[in-house]
């Protein structure tokens, strides 16, 4: 027996054992699966009857299964990413509402304590500046009147 044949036989034996273990789980879960297991075992024995073609068919089926699984996983990831984006948008909206509520409470509290808001202070400064200009203009008028009198 050559080394390649030995490796192939070991590999085939390992694949059979893994397959049989999977079938054993199915048989344990589904009590009435005895005939299905026997049928599957017979099919596997026929498939792996020591031929490379049987092994290659298993590899092809495994690759196909892996490809389908990968596509399903990617689709699931895309769905989850969309849900994460939605959650981020909702969190941002909630944060904005909370900040607005906090600001309203602070402004209300300042008003109750008689402390003016920034806007009120700005408006007051503008009024004082306008009054100062009027006072300066009146002083000039009074000086002119004193000089002419």
C-alpha positions as CSV (number, residue, x, y, z in Angstrom):
1,X,0.0,0.0,0.0
2,X,1.5,3.4,-1.0
3,X,1.6,6.4,1.2
4,X,-1.0,8.2,-1.0
5,X,-3.4,5.3,-0.6
6,X,-2.8,5.2,3.1
7,X,-3.5,9.0,3.4
8,X,-6.6,8.6,1.3
9,X,-7.9,5.7,3.3
10,X,-7.3,7.6,6.6
11,X,-9.0,10.6,5.2
12,X,-12.0,8.7,3.9
13,X,-12.2,6.9,7.2
14,X,-12.2,10.2,9.1
15,X,-14.9,11.7,6.8
16,X,-17.0,8.6,7.3
17,X,-16.7,8.8,11.0
18,X,-17.6,12.5,11.0
19,X,-20.6,11.8,8.8
20,X,-21.7,8.9,11.0
21,X,-21.3,11.1,14.1
22,X,-23.6,13.7,12.5
23,X,-26.1,11.0,11.6
24,X,-25.9,9.7,15.1
25,X,-26.9,13.1,16.4
26,X,-29.8,13.2,14.0
27,X,-30.8,9.7,15.1
28,X,-30.7,10.7,18.7
29,X,-32.8,13.8,18.0
30,X,-35.3,12.1,15.8
31,X,-36.2,8.8,17.4
32,X,-37.7,7.3,14.3
33,X,-34.8,8.0,12.0
34,X,-33.3,4.5,12.1
35,X,-34.3,3.7,8.5
36,X,-33.1,7.0,7.3
37,X,-29.7,6.5,9.0
38,X,-29.3,3.0,7.5
39,X,-30.2,4.4,4.1
40,X,-27.7,7.3,4.4
41,X,-25.0,4.9,5.7
42,X,-25.5,2.7,2.7
43,X,-25.4,5.6,0.3
44,X,-22.2,6.9,2.0
45,X,-20.6,3.4,1.7
46,X,-21.5,3.3,-1.9
47,X,-20.2,6.8,-2.5
48,X,-16.9,6.2,-0.6
49,X,-16.3,2.7,-1.9
50,X,-12.6,3.5,-2.1
51,X,-12.9,5.7,-5.1
52,X,-11.4,9.1,-5.6
53,X,-14.6,10.2,-7.4
54,X,-16.7,9.5,-4.2
55,X,-14.4,11.7,-2.1
56,X,-14.3,14.4,-4.8
57,X,-18.1,14.4,-4.8
58,X,-18.1,14.9,-1.0
59,X,-15.6,17.7,-1.4
60,X,-17.8,19.3,-4.1
61,X,-20.9,19.0,-1.9
62,X,-19.0,20.5,1.0
63,X,-17.8,23.4,-1.0
64,X,-21.3,24.1,-2.2
65,X,-22.6,23.9,1.4
66,X,-19.8,26.3,2.6
67,X,-20.6,28.8,-0.2
68,X,-24.3,28.8,0.7
69,X,-23.5,29.2,4.3
70,X,-21.2,32.1,3.7
71,X,-23.8,33.9,1.6
72,X,-26.4,33.4,4.4
73,X,-23.9,34.7,7.0
74,X,-23.1,37.7,4.9
75,X,-26.8,38.5,4.4
76,X,-27.3,38.2,8.2
77,X,-24.4,40.5,8.8
78,X,-25.8,43.1,6.4
79,X,-29.2,42.9,8.2
80,X,-27.5,43.4,11.5
81,X,-25.5,46.3,10.2
82,X,-28.7,48.0,9.1
83,X,-30.2,47.4,12.5
84,X,-27.1,48.9,14.1
85,X,-27.4,52.0,11.9
86,X,-31.1,52.3,12.9
87,X,-30.2,52.0,16.5
88,X,-27.5,54.7,16.2
89,X,-30.0,57.1,14.6
90,X,-32.6,56.5,17.3
91,X,-29.9,57.0,20.0
92,X,-28.9,60.3,18.4
93,X,-32.5,61.4,18.4
94,X,-32.9,60.4,22.0
95,X,-29.7,62.2,23.0
96,X,-31.0,65.4,21.3
97,X,-34.3,65.2,23.2
98,X,-32.6,64.6,26.5
99,X,-30.2,67.6,25.9
100,X,-33.2,69.8,25.0
101,X,-35.1,68.7,28.1
102,X,-32.0,69.4,30.3
103,X,-31.6,72.9,28.7
104,X,-35.3,73.7,29.4
105,X,-34.9,72.6,33.0
106,X,-31.8,74.7,33.5
107,X,-33.3,77.8,31.9
108,X,-36.5,77.4,34.0
109,X,-34.4,77.0,37.2
110,X,-32.3,80.1,36.3
111,X,-35.5,82.1,35.7
112,X,-37.0,81.1,39.0
113,X,-33.8,82.2,40.8
114,X,-33.9,85.5,38.9
115,X,-30.7,84.8,37.0
116,X,-30.9,86.0,33.4
117,X,-30.1,83.8,30.4
118,X,-27.2,84.6,28.0
119,X,-29.8,85.9,25.5
120,X,-31.3,88.2,28.1
121,X,-27.9,89.6,29.1
122,X,-27.0,90.2,25.5
123,X,-30.3,92.1,25.0
124,X,-29.7,94.1,28.1
125,X,-26.2,95.0,26.9
126,X,-27.6,96.2,23.6
127,X,-30.2,98.3,25.4
128,X,-27.5,99.9,27.6
129,X,-25.3,100.7,24.6
130,X,-28.3,102.3,22.8
131,X,-29.1,104.4,26.0
132,X,-25.5,105.4,26.3
133,X,-25.5,106.8,22.8
134,X,-28.7,108.7,23.5
135,X,-27.1,110.1,26.7
136,X,-24.0,111.2,24.8
137,X,-26.2,112.9,22.2
138,X,-28.2,114.7,24.9
139,X,-25.0,115.9,26.6
140,X,-23.8,117.3,23.3
141,X,-27.1,119.1,22.9
142,X,-26.9,120.5,26.5
143,X,-23.3,121.8,25.9
144,X,-24.4,123.5,22.7
145,X,-27.3,125.1,24.5
146,X,-25.0,126.3,27.3
147,X,-22.6,127.8,24.9
148,X,-25.3,129.6,22.9
149,X,-26.9,131.0,26.1
